[in-house]
């Protein structure tokens, strides 16, 4: 019988080994995805914080491939749901199915019962179906017919949305946006990265066959558990805590915003800063860690005033201005 602290690849979950394993993810995923290191790092940070990620980018920038490659390199399961206007909540969470042989109803799990759920174009489905993910994301369980059913561990929702096409979409309400730990923007590749993508395809790369591309598991659930325990031991000084609070409070006073960052957002920024500090090899948080994670952690938790939006102001520009003005602890 396998030792409970050892995963399928034989790794023991030591914190030092866990950091080394997670650091190799970038190179492993790069076998399938070119030039998306910030997004890969964001997904790893979300896994360490037990959070979820909203991926925003135009079609064709490898959002789906990114999640699939991450699942393959982490040795965890993944499923994909294409969100459409006619998708029902039970299509995501599962439902009770009548079994004629036993004359009883049995639960048929939905695709949410996986480790990495890719919710593709989540804003194309009505709010009722969007809300079906709220319990899964927050409580890590699904309740059907009054019976709670726990989801596998680790569990991460990576939801995608198209930033340029809004016809026939249902924008995510603020309450649901706040459930996402990070909002990552997936940019178009640089010229050289795009050349590399086309060169790979010319040489026979098949994005549907990651095994043939050489993507192998380099980390597993045991590494994640060890890493999470190490992140929880990362020191946060009172000055850093106050710095996080000052940044979030400044968003509530910004004249460009109608909605600032909630205390939940401040907690999220502290958590992502700790994860980033540990990933970079430190057991304590510095102001640069907070600055590095401020945009992806806060950009979807604020709401612009209509007049500011018409003047070309963006959530990122407001947060950057706040970071430039809030005093940095020494």
Rosetta blueprint (number, residue, H / E / L):
1 X L
2 X L
3 X L
4 X L
5 X L
6 X L
7 X L
8 X L
9 X L
10 X L
11 X L
12 X L
13 X L
14 X L
15 X H
16 X H
17 X H
18 X H
19 X H
20 X H
21 X H
22 X H
23 X H
24 X L
25 X H
26 X H
27 X H
28 X H
29 X H
30 X L
31 X L
32 X L
33 X L
34 X L
35 X L
36 X L
37 X H
38 X H
39 X H
40 X H
41 X H
42 X H
43 X H
44 X H
45 X H
46 X H
47 X H
48 X H
49 X L
50 X L
51 X L
52 X L
53 X E
54 X E
55 X E
56 X E
57 X L
58 X L
59 X L
60 X L
61 X L
62 X L
63 X H
64 X H
65 X H
66 X H
67 X H
68 X H
69 X H
70 X H
71 X H
72 X H
73 X H
74 X H
75 X L
76 X L
77 X L
78 X E
79 X E
80 X E
81 X E
82 X E
83 X L
84 X L
85 X L
86 X L
87 X L
88 X L
89 X H
90 X H
91 X H
92 X H
93 X H
94 X E
95 X E
96 X E
97 X E
98 X E
99 X E
100 X L
101 X L
102 X L
103 X L
104 X E
105 X E
106 X E
107 X E
108 X E
109 X E
110 X L
111 X L
112 X L
113 X L
114 X L
115 X L
116 X E
117 X E
118 X E
119 X E
120 X E
121 X L
122 X H
123 X H
124 X H
125 X L
126 X L
127 X H
128 X H
129 X H
130 X H
131 X H
132 X H
133 X H
134 X H
135 X H
136 X H
137 X H
138 X H
139 X H
140 X L
141 X E
142 X E
143 X E
144 X E
145 X L
146 X L
147 X E
148 X E
149 X E
150 X E
151 X L
152 X L
153 X L
154 X L
155 X L
156 X E
157 X E
158 X E
159 X E
160 X E
161 X E
162 X L
163 X L
164 X L
165 X L
166 X L
167 X L
168 X L
169 X L
170 X L
171 X L
172 X L
173 X L
174 X H
175 X H
176 X H
177 X H
178 X L
179 X L
180 X L
181 X L
182 X E
183 X E
184 X E
185 X E
186 X L
187 X L
188 X L
189 X L
190 X L
191 X H
192 X H
193 X H
194 X H
195 X H
196 X H
197 X H
198 X H
199 X H
200 X H
201 X H
202 X H
203 X L
204 X L
205 X L
206 X L
207 X L
208 X L
209 X L
210 X L
211 X L
212 X L
213 X L
214 X L
215 X L
216 X L
217 X L
218 X L
219 X L
220 X L
221 X H
222 X H
223 X H
224 X H
225 X H
226 X H
227 X H
228 X H
229 X H
230 X H
231 X H
232 X H
233 X L
234 X L
235 X E
236 X L
237 X L
238 X H
239 X H
240 X H
241 X H
242 X H
243 X H
244 X H
245 X H
246 X H
247 X H
248 X H
249 X H
250 X H
251 X H
252 X H
253 X H
254 X L
255 X L
256 X L
257 X E
258 X E
259 X E
260 X L
261 X L
262 X L
263 X H
264 X H
265 X H
266 X H
267 X H
268 X H
269 X H
270 X H
271 X H
272 X H
273 X H
274 X H
275 X H
276 X H
277 X H
278 X H
279 X H
280 X L
281 X L
282 X L
283 X L
284 X E
285 X L
286 X L
287 X H
288 X H
289 X H
290 X H
291 X H
292 X H
293 X H
294 X H
295 X H
296 X H
297 X H
298 X H
299 X L
300 X L
301 X L
302 X L
303 X E
304 X E
305 X L
306 X H
307 X H
308 X H
309 X H
310 X H
311 X L
312 X L
313 X L
314 X L
315 X H
316 X H
317 X H
318 X H
319 X H
320 X H
321 X H
322 X H
323 X H
324 X H
325 X H
326 X L
327 X L
328 X L
329 X L
330 X L
